Amino acid sequence: MNKPPVVALLYPLLLAVLSGSAPAQTRPREVPVYRCGPDGRQLQDSPCADKASAPAQAIRFDQPASAQQQAAREQAKAIERQADKMERERLQAEALQRKQQMGAGHIDGLASPATEPASGPHAKQPTKKPLKTPKVLPQRNKAAPAQGAASAPR
């Protein structure tokens, strides 16, 4: 005769006991609310001044337990710490990437002469180009228009 394992028999019993003894996470609450204003769209917790005889309506909602509120606050703080850590890591990675890419600034993708090694037999020495002289445009002789004659568009 095969006996079923004891764990298989105790597992459903354990689940039933634990599910029934777990405390409720929320408490149902009910609050009276008065509808005020011309269309009843303004909600107040005290009777309306213009409609003193209007009955209160009950609004039901679940109030989270203090332990649940505390757990939510702790989770929010943990998420905030993780987001701050990820932002710092991202900023460090971006700074490192900018530092690595500083040499390549030309359109052809070649490094500038300042970033190339300046030692060795084949190293190019930077040469200074002579300054260009500005071009001088010839002066035009502008004849003065005749006195009293109107100038026509040309």
C-alpha positions as a Markdown table, in Angstrom:
| # | Residue | x | y | z |
|---|---|---|---|---|
| 1 | Met | 0.0 | 0.0 | 0.0 |
| 2 | Asn | 1.5 | 3.4 | -1.1 |
| 3 | Lys | 1.3 | 6.1 | 1.5 |
| 4 | Pro | 1.1 | 9.7 | 0.1 |
| 5 | Pro | 3.8 | 12.0 | 1.2 |
| 6 | Val | 3.0 | 13.9 | 4.4 |
| 7 | Val | 4.0 | 17.2 | 2.8 |
| 8 | Ala | 1.4 | 16.7 | 0.1 |
| 9 | Leu | -1.3 | 16.4 | 2.8 |
| 10 | Leu | 0.0 | 19.2 | 4.9 |
| 11 | Tyr | 0.4 | 21.8 | 2.1 |
| 12 | Pro | -3.3 | 22.4 | 1.5 |
| 13 | Leu | -4.0 | 22.5 | 5.3 |
| 14 | Leu | -1.1 | 25.0 | 5.8 |
| 15 | Leu | -2.5 | 27.2 | 3.0 |
| 16 | Ala | -6.0 | 27.2 | 4.5 |
| 17 | Val | -4.7 | 28.2 | 7.9 |
| 18 | Leu | -2.4 | 31.0 | 6.7 |
| 19 | Ser | -5.0 | 32.5 | 4.4 |
| 20 | Gly | -7.6 | 32.7 | 7.1 |
| 21 | Ser | -5.3 | 34.2 | 9.7 |
| 22 | Ala | -3.7 | 36.9 | 7.5 |
| 23 | Pro | -4.8 | 40.3 | 8.7 |
| 24 | Ala | -6.7 | 42.5 | 6.4 |
| 25 | Gln | -4.5 | 45.0 | 4.5 |
| 26 | Thr | -7.2 | 47.7 | 4.2 |
| 27 | Arg | -10.2 | 48.8 | 6.3 |
| 28 | Pro | -13.4 | 49.8 | 4.7 |
| 29 | Arg | -14.5 | 53.3 | 5.6 |
| 30 | Glu | -17.6 | 55.4 | 5.0 |
| 31 | Val | -17.7 | 59.2 | 4.9 |
| 32 | Pro | -20.7 | 61.5 | 4.5 |
| 33 | Val | -20.5 | 63.9 | 1.7 |
| 34 | Tyr | -22.8 | 66.8 | 0.7 |
| 35 | Arg | -23.3 | 67.9 | -2.9 |
| 36 | Cys | -23.4 | 71.6 | -3.2 |
| 37 | Gly | -23.3 | 74.2 | -6.0 |
| 38 | Pro | -25.6 | 74.7 | -8.9 |
| 39 | Asp | -25.2 | 71.2 | -10.4 |
| 40 | Gly | -24.1 | 69.4 | -7.3 |
| 41 | Arg | -20.5 | 69.1 | -8.5 |
| 42 | Gln | -19.0 | 70.7 | -5.4 |
| 43 | Leu | -18.4 | 68.1 | -2.6 |
| 44 | Gln | -18.2 | 69.1 | 1.0 |
| 45 | Asp | -18.0 | 67.3 | 4.3 |
| 46 | Ser | -20.3 | 69.8 | 6.0 |
| 47 | Pro | -23.9 | 70.7 | 5.0 |
| 48 | Cys | -24.3 | 73.3 | 2.2 |
| 49 | Ala | -25.1 | 76.9 | 3.1 |
| 50 | Asp | -27.6 | 77.2 | 0.2 |
| 51 | Lys | -29.2 | 73.7 | 0.6 |
| 52 | Ala | -29.3 | 73.1 | 4.3 |
| 53 | Ser | -31.9 | 70.4 | 4.0 |
| 54 | Ala | -30.0 | 68.3 | 1.4 |
| 55 | Pro | -29.2 | 64.8 | 2.7 |
| 56 | Ala | -25.6 | 63.5 | 2.9 |
| 57 | Gln | -24.5 | 60.8 | 0.6 |
| 58 | Ala | -22.2 | 58.1 | 1.9 |
| 59 | Ile | -18.9 | 57.4 | 0.0 |
| 60 | Arg | -17.3 | 54.1 | 0.8 |
| 61 | Phe | -13.5 | 53.6 | 0.3 |
| 62 | Asp | -10.7 | 51.4 | 1.6 |
| 63 | Gln | -8.3 | 53.0 | 4.0 |
| 64 | Pro | -4.8 | 51.3 | 3.8 |
| 65 | Ala | -3.4 | 50.0 | 7.0 |
| 66 | Ser | -0.5 | 51.9 | 8.6 |
| 67 | Ala | 1.8 | 49.0 | 7.9 |
| 68 | Gln | 0.8 | 49.1 | 4.2 |
| 69 | Gln | 1.4 | 52.9 | 4.1 |
| 70 | Gln | 4.8 | 52.5 | 5.7 |
| 71 | Ala | 5.8 | 49.7 | 3.3 |
| 72 | Ala | 4.7 | 51.9 | 0.4 |
| 73 | Arg | 6.8 | 54.8 | 1.7 |
| 74 | Glu | 9.9 | 52.5 | 2.1 |
| 75 | Gln | 9.4 | 51.1 | -1.4 |
| 76 | Ala | 9.2 | 54.7 | -2.8 |
| 77 | Lys | 12.4 | 55.6 | -1.0 |
| 78 | Ala | 14.2 | 52.5 | -2.3 |
| 79 | Ile | 13.0 | 53.3 | -5.9 |
| 80 | Glu | 14.3 | 56.9 | -5.5 |
| 81 | Arg | 17.7 | 55.7 | -4.2 |
| 82 | Gln | 17.9 | 53.3 | -7.2 |
| 83 | Ala | 17.0 | 56.1 | -9.6 |
| 84 | Asp | 19.6 | 58.4 | -8.1 |
| 85 | Lys | 22.3 | 55.7 | -8.4 |
| 86 | Met | 21.3 | 55.0 | -12.0 |
| 87 | Glu | 21.5 | 58.7 | -12.8 |
| 88 | Arg | 25.0 | 59.0 | -11.3 |
| 89 | Glu | 26.2 | 56.0 | -13.3 |
| 90 | Arg | 24.7 | 57.4 | -16.5 |
| 91 | Leu | 26.4 | 60.8 | -15.9 |
| 92 | Gln | 29.7 | 59.1 | -15.2 |
| 93 | Ala | 29.4 | 57.0 | -18.4 |
| 94 | Glu | 28.6 | 60.1 | -20.4 |
| 95 | Ala | 31.5 | 62.0 | -19.0 |
| 96 | Leu | 33.8 | 59.1 | -19.8 |
| 97 | Gln | 32.4 | 58.9 | -23.4 |
| 98 | Arg | 32.9 | 62.6 | -23.9 |
| 99 | Lys | 36.5 | 62.3 | -22.6 |
| 100 | Gln | 37.2 | 59.5 | -25.1 |
| 101 | Gln | 35.7 | 61.3 | -28.0 |
| 102 | Met | 37.4 | 64.7 | -27.5 |
| 103 | Gly | 40.1 | 63.9 | -30.0 |
| 104 | Ala | 37.8 | 63.2 | -33.0 |
| 105 | Gly | 36.5 | 66.6 | -33.8 |
| 106 | His | 37.0 | 66.9 | -37.6 |
| 107 | Ile | 34.6 | 66.0 | -40.3 |
| 108 | Asp | 37.0 | 63.5 | -41.8 |
| 109 | Gly | 37.2 | 61.6 | -38.5 |
| 110 | Leu | 41.0 | 62.0 | -38.2 |
| 111 | Ala | 42.5 | 63.2 | -35.0 |
| 112 | Ser | 43.8 | 66.8 | -34.8 |
| 113 | Pro | 47.6 | 67.3 | -34.9 |
| 114 | Ala | 47.5 | 68.2 | -31.2 |
| 115 | Thr | 46.2 | 64.8 | -30.2 |
| 116 | Glu | 48.6 | 62.8 | -32.4 |
| 117 | Pro | 51.9 | 61.6 | -30.8 |
| 118 | Ala | 54.6 | 64.2 | -31.5 |
| 119 | Ser | 57.6 | 61.9 | -31.1 |
| 120 | Gly | 59.3 | 59.6 | -33.5 |
| 121 | Pro | 61.2 | 60.0 | -36.8 |
| 122 | His | 58.0 | 60.5 | -38.8 |
| 123 | Ala | 56.3 | 63.0 | -36.6 |
| 124 | Lys | 55.0 | 66.0 | -38.4 |
| 125 | Gln | 56.0 | 69.3 | -37.0 |
| 126 | Pro | 53.2 | 71.9 | -37.2 |
| 127 | Thr | 53.9 | 74.7 | -39.6 |
| 128 | Lys | 52.6 | 78.1 | -39.3 |
| 129 | Lys | 50.9 | 79.5 | -42.4 |
| 130 | Pro | 51.6 | 83.1 | -43.3 |
| 131 | Leu | 48.8 | 85.5 | -42.7 |
| 132 | Lys | 46.8 | 86.6 | -45.7 |
| 133 | Thr | 46.9 | 90.2 | -46.6 |
| 134 | Pro | 43.4 | 91.8 | -47.0 |
| 135 | Lys | 42.3 | 92.6 | -50.5 |
| 136 | Val | 42.0 | 96.3 | -51.3 |
| 137 | Leu | 39.1 | 97.2 | -53.5 |
| 138 | Pro | 39.6 | 100.1 | -56.0 |
| 139 | Gln | 37.7 | 103.3 | -55.2 |
| 140 | Arg | 34.9 | 104.3 | -57.6 |
| 141 | Asn | 34.5 | 107.9 | -58.7 |
| 142 | Lys | 31.0 | 108.8 | -58.0 |
| 143 | Ala | 30.0 | 111.8 | -59.9 |
| 144 | Ala | 27.7 | 114.2 | -58.0 |
| 145 | Pro | 24.2 | 114.3 | -59.5 |
| 146 | Ala | 23.3 | 117.5 | -61.2 |
| 147 | Gln | 21.6 | 120.1 | -59.2 |
| 148 | Gly | 17.8 | 120.2 | -59.6 |
| 149 | Ala | 17.8 | 117.0 | -61.8 |
| 150 | Ala | 15.8 | 114.2 | -60.4 |
| 151 | Ser | 17.5 | 110.9 | -60.4 |
| 152 | Ala | 15.8 | 108.1 | -62.2 |
| 153 | Pro | 16.1 | 104.4 | -61.2 |
| 154 | Arg | 18.6 | 102.6 | -63.3 |
